[in-house]
Amino acid sequence: MDLQYLEQRFWTRNFKELMTGILWNNNFSRIKINKDTYTMLEQIALWEVPNITSKVIRNDKQKIQKIQYYIGTRNVLTLFHKNTLNLETFFYDGYYYLLDEKTFKINFYNFLKAFPSFYFETEQKYKELAKEEKIKSIAQNNIHVMVSNLMEKHHYAYVLEAQENTCVLKIKMKKKQMIEISLPYKNFLHHIEKIIPSIELVKNILEQAELRVNIKGYGNHMNWKNDKQ
């Protein structure tokens, strides 16, 4: 997966919940620029918000054009106007329209206060997600080659199906039977060496069984009789 796209999607999904009360939607009007808006921007520019610094950009008439918000040296948010009042973020190429509500100022102040904690928590979660995606990508690129070589060496017909967090290896047995082995991306290297012994074990059981045997997994819907486990 494209990590830049993953980052944008991850931050956007988490961000919208934080935007409750200030984000424009189809049921309300947007904040249009007028004299009152400039007065409000001057008031907002004076706010001191913990863990966020701000920089005010003015036009030739000394009216506020935008307010940039920083965490450390990173410009994380920009409040600006272009016919309507809008908000840019560091992770999204576009911008958000802001909600024309009497409670906008207090909602926006609470949003700014909450943003640093949200930023650091979400950044940490994204780093963990990105790490998992990199491991998954490496695994997906290598698992097919390693399984192919292994199956060819031991003369097994197989199908390898990619799923969200794992690959499912299906190995053909005799009498139109097959077995399935799950190979999770995060630790598939630890399972590779166990594939052939596992196949041989199940193969021997199937060959020695006097009746046709299928070994399957099951969910929570089974109504077992005499279940003492």
N, C-alpha and C positions, 0 to 999 in steps of 0.2 A: 504493500500500500504506500502511496505517496505520503510521506510524513508531513509535508506542508499542508496538504489537504486534511490529513488526520488531525493536525493541530487546530486548524480553523474550525473544523466540525466539532471537535471536543470542547473548545472554549465557547463556541457559539451556543451549544446545547446547555452548558452549565450557566452561561451568562444571562440567558433570557429570564431565568427564575429570579436572579438578582435585580433585574430591571422592572419588576412589578411595581406599578404606580407611576412610572415615568415613561414607559415605552408606548408609543402611539400604536393604536390598532384601528380597525375599520369602524369601530363603534364610537370613536371620539375624534375630535378635530386635532390638527397639529398646531403647535405654537407658531403663529405667524409674527413676523417682526414688525414692531411699532415702537412708539416712545416708551411705553411701559416695559417692553422687553429689554430695551437698553438700560433702563433704570434697574431692572431685576438683575441684569448681567453685572452691573457695577456692584450691586450688593453681593452677588455670588463671588465676585473677584476678591472681596475682602475676607471671605471665609478662611479660617485656619482649620485644616482637617489633619488629624494625627496620621503620621506616616505617609502623607502625600504633600508634595510641593507643587506650586502652580506658576505658570508664566502667562502673562496677559499680552496679547497681540492686538494693537489698535490700528485703525485705518488712518488716512490722511486727515480726517475730521476729528481724530482722537476718540472715536467711538470704538467700543470693544468689538473686534472682529472674531476673535477666538480666545478661549482659555485652555491652555495645555496643562495636563496633569501628569506628574512624574512620580514614579517609585524608583528611588535611586536615580540612575541616569536614563532610565527608560521612559519614553513618552507613552503612557499606557492608555490615556483617554484625551480626547479633545472635544470641548464644547464649542460649537461654531454655528453661525447662521448663514443661510443661503435661501432667502425668502421665508424659510421656516427654521426653527431651532433644532439642531441635530447633534448627534454624538458619534464621534469616530472612536474606534478601538484599535489597539495594536495588532489584533489577530484577524481583523475582517477588512476586506478590500473596500467594501461599501460603507454606509453609515446608517445609524438608526434615527428615525423621526421621533421627536419627543412629544409627550402628551400634554394637550392644553387643558389643564386642570387647576383649580384653585389651590390644590394641595401640592402642586409640582415642586415648589421651592423646598418644602420640608422633606418631601419624598426624595428629591435629588440630593439634599444634604445627607440624609440617612444612607442613601446609596453610596455616596463618596466615603462616608465613615466605614461602611461595611466592605468597601472594595479591597483595601490592602489585605485583609484576612482571606477574602475570597481569592485574591491574586496568588498569594503564597501557597494556599492549600491546593488550588487548581493546578498551579505550576508543578507542584510535587506529584500530584496524581497523573499529570500528563507525562512527566519524565518516566514514571513507572510504566505507563501505557506504551510510550514510545520504545522503551527497552524491551517490553514484551513483543511489540510488533517487529522489532529488529531481529529478535531471536526467532520469531515465527518466520520471517522472510528468509533468514539464513537456513532454517530447517527445511522450508518448502523448496529451496533451491538445491539442497543436498540430499534430502530424503529420497527423492525419486531415483537419483543416480545410485545411491547406496543400496536401496532395495532392489533395483534392477540388476545390479551386479550380483547381489546375493542370490536372487531367484534364478538367475541364469547359471550361476555356479552349481546350484543344487538341483537344477532341472525342474523347477516348479512353475506351473502356469499361474498367473496372478493378475489381480486388478488392484490399483491403489487409488482410493478415493479421498480427495481433500475435503475436510470439513472445517468449521470455524476454529477449533482449538486442537484438532488432531487429524491425523490421516488414518484411514481404515484400510488395512491390508487384507485382501480376500485371496485365499489360496485354494486352488482347485484340488480336490481329493478324488478318489475313485467313486464310481457309482453315483455320479452327479451330486456329490457332496462337496461342501467347501467349509473352511474355517475362517474366522475373522480375528484379526489382531489389531488392537488400537495402539497407535503410536503418537502420543501427545508431542506437539512441537517443542515444548519447553524442555523436555528431557528425552527426546527420541534417541539420542546417542547412547544413552544407558540401556535402551531396549533393543538396539540393533543386534547385539551379540546374543540376545535371548530368543531371537525369532526362530532360528532353525531348531534348537532344542525343544521349543514349545510346539512347533509343527510336528516334529518327530514323535513327541509324546502323544499328542492327540491322534496322529495318524495311526500309531500302534493300537490305541484304544478302539478306534473305528474298525480297524482290520480284525481285531480279536473279538469284537462284539458279535454275537450270533444274530442279533436283531439290528435293524436299521436304527442308527442313533444320530440325533441332531443335538448339538450342544449350543444353547442360546442364552443370551442375557434376558433379564426381565425387569419390569418396572414395579411400581407399588400396587398395581391393579390385580395381582394374582391372589385368588382366594384359596390358599394352601390348606390341605387337610393334614392333620397330624403334624403340624409345624412346631417343632420344639427348639428350633435354633433362635 
